[in-house]
Amino acid sequence: MAFRASTSSSSSTTILFAQKPNWVSSDIHNPIINLTFLKSTRPFRLNHSLFVRALKMDGSAIRASVEAKVSAISDDEALRVKEWEVGMFQEEVAASQGIRIRRRPPTVQPQHYMGPLEFRSQDEGDTPRNILEEIVWTKDIEVSQMKERKPLVELKNELEKAPPVRDFVGALKSSYEQTGLPGLIAEVKKASPSRGILREDFDPVEIAKSYEKGGAACLSVLTDEKYFQGSFENLELIRNSGVKCPLLCKEFVIDAWQIYNARVKGADGILLIAAVLPDLDIKYMINICKLVGLTALVEVHDEREMDRVLGIDGVELIGINNRNLETFEVDIGNTRNLLQGERGEMIRQKGIIVVGESGLFSPADISYVQDAGVRAVLVGESIVKQKDPAKGISGLFGKDISL
Ligand SMILES: O=C(O)c1ccccc1NCC(=O)[C@H](O)[C@H](O)COP(=O)(O)O
């Protein structure tokens, strides 16, 4: 329904909406809306009783206008509104690149509030659409809390005490050259949203040592606590245990702060997920990675993400995830599909190393993705579940790959 403004607004006056209002704050005691007038958009606080009346009018009949009482908001509130608008802009940019994952919940009416059906059904509410979105929303809260505890300036000061960086890409290349098989990034993974607990007797250092003994070129260490039961403590323990393999910090990165943190904790590489990050974020984060010496493993799952990432300069490692992180469906044919034709050609021309990720269980799986063009694989479940993970690696490759 379109509305026309017929009066201007000032403090506590009755106005007619020019367009459907945009909800900025869903706080029932403090509802703030952006009202678009004929020429401009301005935030106002809505008088609650009239708000309900206006909504009923809106929902119950097709009318040319609705009425509400509004009052001007404070400078502080205006600043929050600005921040909200910038957030909305970022979401729009992400959506234009086909990114379905929203960075944080949209601002909506609280569940207990008897608001207008129309507005409720347009906003899907604060329910994430899938597990990846839920993880990202949780991460957004976690990261802002971590940043409050340790601001970036403080974190940067700790960089000089970080252990020296190891050559992640070099380790994968030399493993491929020596074995003729994809270099293995073996994942230290206790649990996952799709499979639950993978290993009850989980000793991260013991598993890491066994992987290294079994011929892994690099290790991937999950640091997410809530969904994977991983931790930065595990990363640090492994780093300080004498294990020499370069370490990938397997995280859901949404903020550059996490990249600095990973390096400070001893990581040599970090995962950047194209389904979560718009192009500009990926470019910016790759630059930060270079600055601190980390290798970025940029992960894609479909053609669109692959094309976006191939358009970004400076990418040296692309992971093709065979698992759809929104539905958990696993199909190793995905690796082959994304490496066919022009895409595969471009990857070869650019000298990018492709990592086949997820759902690899047998020598046949390894041959399949190798034939498709991968030079490295990232494997968790099939090897972490084995009593002796080193033997799990020989089983996966069909031979002993330790040198
Ligand atoms: O593994 C999951 O269930 C999962 C769910 C949501 C987001 C990410 C998820 N996994 C991350 C990975 O991609 C895998 O840990 C990694 O590729 C190893 O996969 P696998 O060998 O199948 O354990």
The ligand as an ORCA input file, in Angstrom:
! r2SCAN-3c Opt
* xyz 0 1
  O      30.278    -30.065      9.207
  C      29.190    -29.465      9.390
  O      28.169    -30.025      9.821
  C      29.081    -28.001      9.125
  C      27.893    -27.356      9.350
  C      27.781    -25.983      9.131
  C      28.852    -25.256      8.701
  C      30.075    -25.906      8.468
  C      30.177    -27.255      8.662
  N      31.366    -27.915      8.471
  C      32.566    -27.303      8.083
  C      33.216    -28.087      7.040
  O      33.114    -27.699      5.926
  C      33.879    -29.398      7.394
  O      34.213    -29.399      8.741
  C      35.139    -29.760      6.622
  O      35.060    -29.490      5.284
  C      35.401    -31.275      6.823
  O      34.283    -32.002      6.400
  P      34.121    -33.552      6.704
  O      35.341    -34.271      6.167
  O      32.895    -33.981      5.972
  O      34.015    -33.701      8.177
*
